Amino acid sequence: MAGPESDEDDFGELESEESEEEDSEEETPAEKAAKARAAATRGGSKAFIAQLREDLQATPYDGELHAALVAVLRKAADLDKLSAARRDAAARVALSEDVWLEWLQDEGGLASGEADLEALDALHRRACAACPTSRVWLARLAFLRQRFGGREATEAGLARLRAAFEEALEALGLHPTEGPELWAEYRDFELNLCEASASAGDAAQKASAERVRSLFLRQLALPMPGLDRLEEAHST
């Protein structure tokens, strides 16, 4: 019959086996990467950036890693590396709305000459195609209004603006929550032109007013919420 000492020995052996099993369990690659990034963060931004780049070499289609690298490079104001990181991220993963808007904002602050503005317009088009939300479209429309819709607006510039508004409506004009923002922006653009055309003669003002009226009627014909308020605004 086994005595107390035998029971203690068996219990000790069981604990030892369990400890060995726990020690033998290896961390997953994701767990190792998370620990490495945490350690790199404590070591400073350069170490963190280096660790993120190393992680991206192993998992180049990880959207969170791309977003983290873009965020830390933006904070460090390393514009060249930031631009390269954004281009690489956009080629591999779907960027969030906020990442696109920050990219557009940053590039807008750097654009000066006509070539820069055309490149920025191309980036806006790319953002709208990749992330078609009202905020991204409104950012593009605001950029074009500033560029082509000022006091010295030309017919060619206004045509380009209207084409962009029509593209926005084609993409989101039927959306129940995001569409109304784009319709309202388009009407505001045409209303401003209508007010500015008051000194241009009756014919110009009449044509401008007709464009505003047409936008109201087009939106009222759609099965969208809030049409009662829109019809009231049209009647006033």
GINOR-V212651 format. One line per field, one symbol per residue. ss: DSSP state (2 for helix, 1 for strand, 0 for the rest). phi: phi as a letter, one per 30 degrees, with the letter a starting at -180 (. if undefined). burial: 1 if it has 9 or more other ideal C-beta (glycine too) atoms within 8 Angstrom, else 0. A space follows every 50 residues. Layout:
ss=???
phi=???
burial=???
This chain:
ss=00022222222222222222222200002222222222222220222222 22222222000022222222222222002222222222222200002222 22222222220002222222222222222200022222222222222200 00002222222222222222220000002222222222222222222220 022222222222222222220000002222222220
phi=.dcedddddddddddddddddddddcddeddddddddddddddjdddddd ddddddddbdcdddddddddddddddhcdddddddddddddcbdddeddd dddddddddcdbddddddddddddddddddbdcddddddddddddddccd dcdcdddddddddddddddddbdcddcceeddddddddedddddddddcc jddddddddddddddedddddcdbdidddddddddc
burial=00000010000000000000000000000001101110110000001111 11111100000110111111011100000001001101110010101011 11110111001000011011101111110111110111111011101110 00000011011001101110111000011111101110111111011000 000110111011101110110101001001100100
